[in-house]
Amino acid sequence: MKYILTILVSFLAVLGLLLSRHDPVNYSVRKTPVYQTRFVGDAGPVDFTVVARAAVPATVRVTAKLRNEGGQPARSSGSGAILSADGYIVTNYHVVKGSEVVTVMLDNHRTYKAGLVGTDASADIAVLKVDAQGLPFLSYGHSNELKVGQWVLAIGYPLGLGTTVTAGIVSAKGDSFIQTDAAVNLGSSGGPLIDRAGRLVGINGAFTTSTGAYVGYSFAIPADTVQRVVNRIIGGGGRSLVRR
């Protein structure tokens, strides 16, 4: 019996020594694999204040007076992007379709009567011209270089409000469209879609849903298409706006 007790005491002593050298909690932590998080690219904080401050003045409200199918006075409202310091503006064709008088209002509330330079109904593009100099304007970006997941801003005058900036990412893209999740509502049609550098990468297109409200995605006409159509329209008058 004494022999058995001696063996038991020795076993407990050895066990205590082993436990004192190995902290179960620390041991499990040391054995847990830890992977360093890495991000290759622009990992800085997302801040659109500078680019929005530069792009908002180059976005206008477009108002068209027309007559409806019954011949009664009607009004169409949308947005537009200034493309040159001397007053060339691009918007959607459907915003000014059938218009008798078109006016544009800048972010500073200055209003101009606009002339219709030309349209392309199939591309839903119209070019306006106001008699002004020294206007803020947007430079073209390369819409074909946009990548899914890239940040973009949609600017316009939705729902009768003042200038509104919304942010989202490129959700999908094709040769003739850019899909984003930036909020776009009625009245934003014709407004600019810009990248984080403030370059024009698209023109927000027609907005039609069953409810008439934003449903989580929107579409824009790629800037490469816009530039080609605008240059064709303006080029016919001896002027071409090139990529800057």
N, C-alpha and C positions, 0 to 999 in steps of 0.2 A: 504493500500500500504506500509506504514511504517512497519507494522507487517511482511509482506512478505519479505521486504528487510532485516529485522533483522534475520529472519530464514535463508535466503540465505547466509548472512555473517557468521553466526554461522556454517553452513554446510561447507563452504569453509575453515574456520579456522580448523575444525576437519579433513577435508580431507588433508590439508597441514600438519597437525601434524602427520597423519598416514604415509604420503609419506616421511616425513623427517626421520621417524624411520625405514623405509624399503627401502633399495637400491635395485631396481628391478634386477640389474646385479648381485649383491652379493647374492641376494636371490636365483636366478636361479642356480648360481654356487654351493651354499650350498646344493641345492636339487639334483644336478647331482651325481649319484653314481660313486664312484671311487674305482677301484679294484687294489690291489697291484699285480704286476707281479711277479710270482714265477717260479723258475726253479730248479728242484731237480736233481742234478747230476753235471757234469763238465760244469760249466757255464763260465769258464775262456776264455780268447781270444784264438783263434785257431792259433797255431804257430807250423809249421812242420819242422822248421830248424834243430832242434837237431836230431830228428829221421831220417830225410833225410840224414844228414851228416853221421850218423852211418850206414845207409842201402845202400847208393850208392856204397861204396867200395866193398860190397858183391854182387853186380850185375854185370854181365859180358855180353859182346857181343859174340854171338856164330856165327861162320861162317863155313859153310859146303861146300866143293867142291864136286861136283857130276857130273853125266852125264844125260842129258835130254833124252826124249824118242827117239830122233834122234841120240843119242850117242855123242852129242856134249858137251864139257865142260860147266858146269853151276854152279851157286852159290846160296846157300840159306842162309838167314841171320835172326837171331832172338836174343833172350836174354836168360839169365839163372841166377839162384840163387845159390850162394855157400852155401853148407850145412855143411861143416866141414873144420877145419883149414888145413887138409892134402889134400884138393883138390877135394872132391866129389861135383859135380854140377848137378842140375836138370834143365831140359829144356823141351820143347815140342818135342814129337816124330816126328811131321811133319817137324820140323826145320832141323833134321839130317837124315831124311829118305833117304836111298840110298846113303849116303855120303861115299866118299872115304877117305877124310881127313877133320878133324874137328879141328878148332882152337878157342881159347877163348881169349878175350882181357879184361883186368881189367880196372877200371876207371883211373888208373895211366898209362895206355897204355902198360903195360907189357903184352906180348903175350905168350901163351903156346899152344903146340900141345896137344890135348885131346884124350884120349882113350874112346871108347864107352863100358861102363860096361854092359848095358842092356837096353831093351825098353819094353814098354807095349803100343801097338798100340791102343787098345780099350780105354785106359785111356789117350792117347796122352801124355805119359810121357817117357822121356829118361834120363838116368843117365850117366854122363861123369866123367872122372877122369883125373886130371892133376898132374904132378910130382912137387909138391910144398909143403911147410910147412909154418905155421904161417899165413895163409890167413884169412882175415876177413870173417865171415860167419853169416848167419841168423838162429835164433832159431824158432822152430815151435810154432805157436799159436793154439788156439782151434777154428777152423772155425765153428764148430757146435754151438758156443756160440755167433757168430756174430748176430747182430740185424739190422733190416731194419732201415735206418737212421743213422747208425754208420759211422764215418769217416774212410776212408781207403786211402792209397797211392798206385799208380801203378808206378813201376820203370822199365825202359827199355831203349833200343837204337832204337827208331823209325825213319823211313825215312832217315836212314844214318846219323843221328845226334849223338851227344855224349849222355852221360847219361841224361835221362829226367825224372823228377818227376812230376806227376799230382795227384791232390786230388779230391776226390768225396765221395759219400756216398753209402752204400749198398742199392741198389734200390729194390732188390728182391733176394730170395735165395731158393734153394731146396737141395735135397740130393746130387745132382751131379753137381751143379753150384752155382756160386755167381754172381749176376748181379750188376754192379755198373755204376755210371755215370762219373767215372774217365776217362779222355781221354786216349784212347789206339789206336795206329796206327800200320801200318805194320812195323815189326821189333821189336815190343814189345812182341811178342809171346814168352812165356817161362820165362818172367821176373816175379819178385815177386810182389804180392799184400800184403801189410803189414798194420797192425793196428797202432794206435797212440803210442803204446808201442814199435814199431819196430819189432814185431813178424810176422813171415810168416803165413799168413792166406789163401793164395791161389797162384796159378801160372796162370798168364794171358794166356788165351787159344787162339785158332785160331781166326784170325780176317778176316771176309769176309763180305763185303757189296757190293752193286751194283756199288758204286763209288770207292771202294778201300780206302775210308777215314772214319774217325770216324764220327758216326752219332748220338751220344748222349748217347750211352750205350755200355758196353763191358761185357765180361764174363770171369770168372776165374774158375779153377779147385780147389775145396776146399782143404785146407792143410791137413785135416784128410785123404782124399783120396790120396794125394801126399805122405804123410808119409807112408801109408800102402803099396803103390806100390814101393816106393824107398826102404823101408826096405826089401821087398820081393826080389827085384833085388840085392841089396847089400848083403843081408843075404845069398844068394846063394853062395857068395864068402867068407863067414865066417865073414862078417862085417854087423852090423846093426846100423843105426842112430836112436837114440831114441829122444823122445821129451825132451827138456831142460826146 
